[in-house]
Amino acid sequence: MQKWRKIVFTVVVGVLPLASVGLVRATTYTSTHYQVNQILFGSGGSTGSTFHSTNYNSQVSIGEVGVGNTKGNIYQAYSGYNTNDAPYLQFIVNSSSTNLGYLSSSSVATATGTFSIRDYLSQGYIVETDSPPPANAFHTITALSTASLSAPGTEQFGMNLVANTSPSIGAAPVQNPSSVFSFGSVTSGAPGPNGTSVAAGYSTANYFKYNSGDIIAASNQSSGETDYTISYITNISSSTAAGAYTFNQVLIALPTY
């Protein structure tokens, strides 16, 4: 009887809202009757100037002493008249599902998924994968617990977040608008924000890995948008149980403080 194996990748996103993290904002100059949490040294400005149209609106400031971000080990500050004091985490999944069709023991099956993150007023963020590898009612595809090359004919499931040549799939993280403003990365076992450890094995071209619970991407400071591409590989052996396999990946993005 002909064996058939069908893998369907479905990315399911879980995002912990900032409101549930228990944010603490540093405030100064307070009493029982007032509170000042944004202080201006400069001439002033406007969040809605007369220079606008249906497609844009400008913000202006005059005589600002300093603008931008400054940080240390225990603090972070943003300067500028038009600086927003509301913490923000945006997590967008741009690809939802991929059907790999029928797999063969003679060639690797591949798929990609993309997501984007930007983060404001935190010490950074982490992205964790929290899902078991592809499975059906009878069998689970063997996940690569350590970073390994693709080997058709050997049962394997893994992923990374970089551009690969063997197989030719994926892309490196893209900083949007540029690396001056965006800092998300896939690092190879380096410390993440607040001492978290970013799992090694997801940042080396042509090497793939998968462990549920791994932190796969992170930023160690507030960041503009970083666009990530996840590359998946699946190999089967001649003895892999026939059936339809499904992988529902849950990605969790968390701000760090």
Residue, then its C-alpha position, 0 to 999 in steps of 0.5 A: m500500500q502506498k504510504w502518504r504523509k501530509i503536513v499542514f503548518t498553522v501558525v497560531v499567535g498568542v500575545l500577552p497584552l501589556a496591560s496584564v504585565g503589571l507595568v511600573r512607570a516612574t513618576t515625579y513631582t506628585s502630591t495628593h492633588y497632582q502628578v507630573n509625569q512628563i517634563l519639558f525643557g525647551s520652547g514647546g511644540s505641537t502634536g497637530s500643526t497646520f501642515h497636514s492633508t488627508n494623507y499626513n499630519s506633522q508634529v513640530s517642536i521648538g528649542e528642544v534640549g535633547v531628543g531620543n533614547t538613553k538607558g542604563n542597567i536600571y533605567q530608560a528615558y525618552s526625550g522630546y516634546n512629542t514623546n509618547d508615554a504609553p507602552y506599546l507592543q505590536f505583534i503581527v503574523n503575516s502568514s497563517s498556514t502552509n500545506l506541504g502536500y505529500l512528503s517523500s523520503s528522497s527530498v526535504a519539504t520546506a515552508t516559511g512563515t513571517f511575523s513582525i514585532r515592534d516595541y516601545l517603552s520597555q527593556g526589550y522583548i522576547v519571542e518564544t515558540d510553545s508547540p509540540p512538533p508535527a504529529n498525528a494520532f499515532h506518531t510525532i515527527t522527530a524534532l531536532s533538539t540540537a542544530s543539524l543539517s537537513a538530511p533527507g531519508t532521516e526523520q527530522f523537523g526543525m526551523n531557523l530564522v535566517a537565510n539558507t542555501s541548503p535548502s534555499i529558503g528563508a531570509a535574515p531579519v529585516q530592520n524597519p525602517s533601519s538598524v538605527f531604530s530597530f534592534g530585534s535579532v536571532t542570536s546564537g545563545a547570547p543573553g537576552p533581555n534581563g538575563t533571559s537566554v536566547a536559544a542557540g541553533y536558530s541563527t546559523a544558515n543551513y542548520f535547523k532545530y526545534n524545541s518547544g519553549d525555546i526563545i527564538a528572537a529578542s531585543n534588549q531594548s525598545s525597538g522599531e519594527t523587525d520583520y522575521t522569517i521562520s524557515y521550516i524543514t521536514n524530512i521523513s524516513s522510509s519507516t515514518a508512519a503514514g498519515a496526515y500530520t499537523f503542526n500548530q505553532v504558538l508564538i508568544a511575544l513578551p515585553t521585558y522590564 
